[in-house]
Amino acid sequence: MKGFTLWLTGLSGSGKTTLAREVEEILLERGMKVEMLDGDVVRTNLSKGLGFSKEDRDENIKRIGFVSHLLSRNGVVVIASAISPYADIRQRNRDLIERYVEVYTRCPLEVLTERDVKGLYKKALAGEIKGFTGVDDPYEAPENPEVLIDSDKESEEESTQKIIRTLELMGYIPGADTAEEISPEEEEKIKQRLRDLGYL
């Protein structure tokens, strides 16, 4: 199988990293070479010293994109999990990476605020933290992601299977018996999204 990049984007707390780990586990079980690039981990290592200005955020996402490009063209499945708030930089990565699959983990701000154990959203909404993505710094939601996750409505299992089934239908990963996990209605929704995007 050829390499590809699965790029999970969404606000902090929307479930990106959790889903990335679930998908990684399944792909490893299917014998694929997988490398996970988590936004927080990358910031500590590859992007140490970058701040949170738009320029620095863009540079961070460009670096993750470039590493994803190098790995995926050499047969590795890259799972990148990063807020990546700006549409133009996500598009730049899509243009750079030959086989790129975008997953948007959508979740309303009120649900994210409830989930937030560190209380960062409450602090940002109160003006105690400046430049917080989704509060006083923009998050430009993807218009046509290959996979749309509504993490306030779906279980982790449902969201994971939606990603896996999409990758199977695209021919990016070997198939397995997922019929029990995906309802016929959900299967048709996935196929329709891929048809609309020109994959099927």
Sine and cosine of phi, psi and omega as CSV:
sin_phi,cos_phi,sin_psi,cos_psi,sin_omega,cos_omega
0.00,0.00,0.59,-0.81,0.07,-1.00
-0.97,0.23,0.37,-0.93,0.07,-1.00
-0.97,0.23,0.30,-0.95,0.11,-0.99
-0.36,-0.93,0.19,-0.98,0.04,-1.00
-0.89,-0.45,0.81,-0.58,0.11,-0.99
-0.98,-0.21,0.93,-0.38,-0.11,-0.99
-0.95,-0.31,0.92,-0.39,0.03,-1.00
-0.99,-0.12,0.85,-0.52,0.01,-1.00
-0.83,-0.56,0.51,-0.86,0.00,-1.00
0.32,-0.95,0.21,-0.98,-0.04,-1.00
-0.91,0.41,0.32,-0.95,0.06,-1.00
-0.85,0.53,0.78,-0.63,0.01,-1.00
1.00,0.01,0.06,1.00,-0.06,-1.00
-0.99,0.10,-0.08,1.00,0.09,-1.00
0.96,-0.28,0.16,0.99,-0.06,-1.00
-0.84,0.54,-0.81,0.59,-0.10,-1.00
-0.92,0.40,-0.64,0.77,0.03,-1.00
-0.86,0.50,-0.74,0.67,0.00,-1.00
-0.92,0.40,-0.63,0.78,0.02,-1.00
-0.85,0.53,-0.68,0.74,0.01,-1.00
-0.92,0.40,-0.65,0.76,0.00,-1.00
-0.89,0.45,-0.71,0.70,-0.01,-1.00
-0.91,0.41,-0.67,0.74,0.02,-1.00
-0.83,0.56,-0.72,0.70,-0.03,-1.00
-0.87,0.49,-0.70,0.72,-0.01,-1.00
-0.91,0.42,-0.69,0.72,-0.04,-1.00
-0.93,0.38,-0.60,0.80,0.07,-1.00
-0.90,0.43,-0.63,0.78,0.04,-1.00
-0.89,0.46,-0.48,0.88,0.01,-1.00
-1.00,0.03,0.16,0.99,0.12,-0.99
0.99,0.13,0.35,0.94,-0.02,-1.00
-1.00,-0.08,0.47,-0.89,0.09,-1.00
-1.00,0.08,0.87,-0.49,-0.11,-0.99
-0.79,-0.61,0.68,-0.73,0.11,-0.99
-0.79,-0.62,0.79,-0.62,0.00,-1.00
-0.98,-0.21,0.76,-0.65,0.06,-1.00
-0.90,-0.44,0.98,-0.21,0.00,-1.00
-1.00,-0.05,0.69,-0.73,-0.07,-1.00
-0.80,0.59,-0.70,0.72,-0.03,-1.00
-0.92,0.39,-0.65,0.76,0.00,-1.00
-0.92,0.39,-0.67,0.74,0.00,-1.00
-0.88,0.47,-0.66,0.75,0.01,-1.00
-0.87,0.49,-0.55,0.84,-0.01,-1.00
-0.96,0.28,-0.48,0.88,-0.11,-0.99
-0.92,-0.40,-0.96,0.29,-0.10,-1.00
-0.92,0.40,-0.56,0.83,-0.10,-0.99
-0.90,-0.43,0.48,0.88,0.01,-1.00
-0.86,0.51,0.70,-0.72,0.01,-1.00
0.99,-0.14,-0.28,0.96,0.05,-1.00
-0.98,0.19,0.60,-0.80,0.04,-1.00
-0.99,-0.11,-0.53,-0.85,-0.07,-1.00
-0.83,-0.56,0.39,0.92,0.16,-0.99
-0.94,0.34,0.25,-0.97,0.01,-1.00
-0.86,0.52,-0.66,0.75,-0.02,-1.00
-0.88,0.47,-0.69,0.73,-0.02,-1.00
-0.95,0.33,-0.61,0.79,0.06,-1.00
-0.89,0.45,-0.68,0.73,0.02,-1.00
-0.87,0.48,-0.69,0.72,-0.02,-1.00
-0.89,0.46,-0.65,0.76,0.03,-1.00
-0.87,0.50,-0.73,0.68,-0.02,-1.00
-0.93,0.36,-0.58,0.82,0.07,-1.00
-0.88,0.47,-0.67,0.74,-0.01,-1.00
-0.91,0.43,-0.69,0.72,0.05,-1.00
-0.88,0.48,-0.66,0.75,0.01,-1.00
-0.88,0.47,-0.67,0.74,-0.03,-1.00
-0.92,0.40,-0.70,0.72,0.04,-1.00
-0.89,0.45,-0.66,0.75,0.04,-1.00
-0.86,0.51,-0.68,0.73,0.02,-1.00
-0.87,0.50,-0.74,0.68,-0.02,-1.00
-0.89,0.46,-0.70,0.71,-0.04,-1.00
-0.93,0.36,-0.74,0.67,-0.12,-0.99
-0.93,0.36,-0.51,0.86,0.04,-1.00
-0.95,0.31,-0.24,0.97,0.04,-1.00
-0.96,-0.28,0.45,0.89,0.18,-0.98
1.00,0.04,0.15,0.99,0.00,-1.00
-0.99,-0.13,0.62,-0.78,0.16,-0.99
-1.00,0.05,0.87,-0.49,0.01,-1.00
-0.97,-0.23,0.77,-0.63,0.12,-0.99
-0.93,-0.38,0.96,-0.28,-0.02,-1.00
-0.98,-0.21,0.79,-0.61,-0.02,-1.00
-0.83,-0.55,0.96,-0.27,-0.04,-1.00
-0.44,-0.90,0.57,-0.82,-0.02,-1.00
-0.80,0.60,-0.71,0.70,0.01,-1.00
0.64,0.77,0.94,0.34,-0.19,-0.98
-0.96,0.28,-0.31,0.95,-0.16,-0.99
-0.96,-0.27,0.79,-0.61,-0.11,-0.99
-0.89,0.47,-0.60,0.80,-0.08,-1.00
-0.92,0.40,-0.58,0.82,0.01,-1.00
-0.97,0.25,-0.59,0.81,0.09,-1.00
-0.89,0.46,-0.64,0.77,0.02,-1.00
-0.91,0.41,-0.61,0.79,0.04,-1.00
-0.87,0.49,-0.67,0.74,0.03,-1.00
-0.93,0.38,-0.63,0.78,0.05,-1.00
-0.87,0.49,-0.65,0.76,0.00,-1.00
-0.93,0.37,-0.55,0.84,-0.05,-1.00
-0.97,0.23,-0.65,0.76,-0.13,-0.99
-1.00,-0.07,0.84,-0.55,-0.13,-0.99
-0.89,0.46,-0.73,0.69,-0.03,-1.00
-0.90,-0.44,0.99,-0.15,-0.17,-0.99
-0.82,-0.57,0.80,-0.60,-0.01,-1.00
-0.83,-0.56,0.87,-0.50,-0.05,-1.00
-0.99,-0.15,0.75,-0.66,0.07,-1.00
-0.89,-0.46,0.86,-0.51,0.03,-1.00
-0.97,-0.24,0.92,-0.40,0.05,-1.00
-1.00,-0.02,1.00,-0.09,-0.07,-1.00
-1.00,0.06,0.67,-0.74,0.01,-1.00
-0.36,-0.93,0.74,-0.67,-0.01,-1.00
-0.90,0.44,0.50,-0.86,-0.04,-1.00
-0.86,0.52,-0.62,0.78,-0.03,-1.00
-0.90,0.43,-0.58,0.81,0.04,-1.00
-0.94,0.33,-0.66,0.76,0.03,-1.00
-0.88,0.47,-0.62,0.78,0.01,-1.00
-0.90,0.43,-0.64,0.77,0.03,-1.00
-0.92,0.40,-0.63,0.78,-0.05,-1.00
-0.95,0.30,-0.40,0.91,-0.23,-0.97
-0.95,0.31,0.99,-0.14,-0.06,-1.00
-0.93,0.36,-0.45,0.90,0.00,-1.00
-0.99,0.13,-0.21,0.98,0.01,-1.00
0.96,0.29,0.34,0.94,-0.05,-1.00
-0.92,0.38,-0.63,0.78,0.01,-1.00
-0.89,0.45,-0.69,0.73,0.02,-1.00
-0.88,0.48,-0.66,0.75,0.03,-1.00
-0.90,0.43,-0.66,0.75,0.01,-1.00
-0.91,0.40,-0.67,0.74,0.01,-1.00
-0.91,0.41,-0.47,0.88,0.02,-1.00
-1.00,0.07,-0.04,1.00,0.02,-1.00
1.00,0.09,0.17,0.99,-0.02,-1.00
-0.99,0.15,-0.41,0.91,0.08,-1.00
-0.87,-0.50,0.77,-0.64,-0.01,-1.00
-0.98,-0.21,0.50,-0.87,0.06,-1.00
0.95,0.33,0.54,0.84,-0.04,-1.00
-1.00,0.00,0.85,-0.53,-0.08,-1.00
-0.86,0.51,0.77,-0.64,0.01,-1.00
1.00,-0.06,-0.21,0.98,0.03,-1.00
-0.92,-0.39,-0.96,0.28,0.04,-1.00
-0.90,-0.44,0.17,0.98,0.16,-0.99
-0.79,-0.61,0.69,-0.73,-0.17,-0.98
-0.94,0.34,0.52,-0.86,0.25,-0.97
-0.86,-0.52,0.89,-0.45,-0.02,-1.00
-1.00,-0.06,0.97,-0.23,-0.09,-1.00
-0.91,0.41,0.64,-0.77,0.07,-1.00
-0.87,0.50,0.64,-0.77,0.01,-1.00
-1.00,0.04,-0.56,0.83,-0.06,-1.00
-0.69,-0.72,0.87,0.49,0.04,-1.00
-0.94,0.34,0.49,-0.87,0.07,-1.00
-0.91,0.42,-0.54,0.84,0.02,-1.00
-0.75,-0.66,0.79,-0.61,0.07,-1.00
-0.93,-0.37,0.89,-0.46,0.01,-1.00
-0.96,-0.27,0.78,-0.62,0.15,-0.99
-0.97,-0.23,1.00,-0.01,-0.20,-0.98
-0.96,0.27,-0.16,0.99,0.10,-1.00
-1.00,0.08,-0.23,0.97,-0.06,-1.00
-0.91,-0.41,-0.41,0.91,-0.08,-1.00
-0.97,-0.26,0.49,-0.87,0.13,-0.99
-0.97,0.22,0.30,-0.95,0.06,-1.00
-0.84,0.54,-0.64,0.76,-0.01,-1.00
-0.89,0.45,-0.71,0.71,0.01,-1.00
-0.88,0.47,-0.70,0.71,-0.01,-1.00
-0.91,0.42,-0.67,0.74,0.01,-1.00
-0.88,0.48,-0.73,0.69,-0.02,-1.00
-0.91,0.41,-0.53,0.85,0.06,-1.00
-0.90,0.45,-0.67,0.74,0.03,-1.00
-0.91,0.41,-0.74,0.68,-0.03,-1.00
-0.87,0.49,-0.71,0.70,-0.03,-1.00
-0.91,0.42,-0.61,0.80,0.06,-1.00
-0.88,0.48,-0.71,0.70,0.00,-1.00
-0.90,0.43,-0.58,0.81,0.06,-1.00
-0.91,0.43,-0.73,0.68,-0.04,-1.00
-0.91,0.41,-0.50,0.87,0.05,-1.00
-0.97,0.23,-0.21,0.98,-0.02,-1.00
0.99,0.16,0.28,0.96,-0.05,-1.00
-1.00,0.06,-0.40,0.92,0.04,-1.00
-0.73,-0.69,0.44,-0.90,0.03,-1.00
-0.91,0.42,0.59,-0.81,-0.02,-1.00
-0.96,0.27,0.33,-0.94,0.09,-1.00
-0.52,-0.86,0.14,-0.99,-0.03,-1.00
-0.98,0.20,1.00,-0.08,0.01,-1.00
-0.95,-0.31,0.21,0.98,-0.08,-1.00
-0.85,0.52,-0.57,0.82,-0.04,-1.00
-0.94,0.34,-0.51,0.86,-0.06,-1.00
-0.99,0.12,-0.45,0.89,-0.08,-1.00
-0.94,-0.34,0.80,-0.60,0.05,-1.00
-0.97,0.26,0.40,-0.92,0.04,-1.00
-0.84,0.55,-0.59,0.81,0.00,-1.00
-0.91,0.41,-0.69,0.73,0.00,-1.00
-0.93,0.38,-0.63,0.78,0.06,-1.00
-0.84,0.54,-0.71,0.70,-0.02,-1.00
-0.92,0.39,-0.61,0.79,0.05,-1.00
-0.88,0.47,-0.69,0.72,0.02,-1.00
-0.88,0.47,-0.73,0.68,0.00,-1.00
-0.89,0.47,-0.65,0.76,-0.02,-1.00
-0.91,0.41,-0.64,0.77,0.03,-1.00
-0.89,0.46,-0.68,0.73,0.01,-1.00
-0.93,0.38,-0.56,0.83,0.09,-1.00
-0.90,0.43,-0.71,0.71,-0.03,-1.00
-0.88,0.47,-0.52,0.86,0.00,-1.00
-1.00,0.01,-0.02,1.00,0.09,-1.00
1.00,0.06,0.27,0.96,0.01,-1.00
-1.00,0.06,-0.50,0.87,-0.04,-1.00
-0.90,-0.43,0.00,0.00,0.00,0.00
